[in-house]
Amino acid sequence: MYGYGRAPVTMPAVSAIPVVRSVEAILGERIREVMAGAGYSEVITYSFVSPVSVDCLGLSENDERRRFVGIKNPSRKISP
């Protein structure tokens, strides 16, 4: 065995490329930080989705997560 102690110590070659972000992206990140610091959290809900869109989840036909409440007069049509 050669041994770990005899392996050469070298740092990997790394090239740093500066990241250019838009003012909007920087502001959005800062707002998220401030809101999280105030105790808020970001949540994405799937409340207003088409019943057809749940087909991609692979749920059985009798799964309770397939039960939807229909909106009689939606303001805009939501596609799956």
C-alpha positions in Angstrom: 0.0 0.0 0.0 1.2 3.4 -0.9 -0.7 5.3 2.0 -2.5 8.5 2.4 0.5 10.2 4.0 2.4 9.8 0.8 -0.2 11.2 -1.6 0.7 14.7 -2.9 -1.3 17.6 -1.5 -2.7 19.7 -4.2 -5.5 22.2 -4.5 -7.9 21.7 -7.4 -7.8 24.3 -10.1 -10.8 26.6 -9.9 -11.8 29.4 -12.1 -14.1 32.0 -10.6 -16.7 33.6 -12.8 -18.4 36.7 -11.4 -22.2 36.3 -11.2 -24.1 39.3 -12.6 -27.6 39.6 -11.1 -30.3 42.0 -12.0 -31.5 44.6 -9.5 -34.8 42.8 -9.4 -33.2 39.5 -8.5 -31.1 41.2 -5.7 -34.2 43.0 -4.4 -36.3 39.8 -4.5 -33.6 37.9 -2.5 -33.4 40.7 0.1 -37.1 40.8 0.5 -37.2 37.0 1.0 -34.5 37.3 3.7 -36.3 40.1 5.5 -39.6 38.3 5.4 -38.0 35.1 6.6 -36.3 37.0 9.4 -39.7 38.4 10.4 -41.1 34.8 10.7 -42.8 34.4 7.4 -42.3 31.5 5.0 -42.8 31.1 1.3 -45.4 28.6 0.3 -46.5 27.4 -3.1 -50.0 25.9 -3.1 -51.8 24.0 -5.7 -55.3 25.2 -4.7 -56.4 26.4 -8.1 -55.4 23.6 -10.5 -57.3 21.6 -13.1 -58.5 18.2 -11.9 -56.7 16.8 -14.9 -53.4 18.0 -13.6 -53.5 15.6 -10.7 -53.1 12.7 -13.2 -49.4 13.3 -13.4 -49.1 12.4 -9.6 -50.0 8.8 -10.3 -52.7 8.7 -7.6 -55.2 5.9 -7.7 -58.7 6.8 -8.8 -60.2 6.6 -5.3 -57.4 8.6 -3.5 -58.9 11.4 -1.4 -56.4 13.9 -2.9 -58.3 13.6 -6.2 -61.4 15.3 -4.6 -61.8 18.8 -5.9 -64.2 21.6 -5.2 -65.2 23.2 -8.5 -65.2 27.0 -8.9 -68.5 28.0 -10.6 -67.3 31.3 -12.2 -63.4 31.3 -12.3 -62.0 34.6 -13.3 -59.6 32.9 -15.8 -59.2 29.5 -17.1 -56.3 27.5 -15.6 -54.7 25.0 -17.9 -53.2 21.7 -16.5 
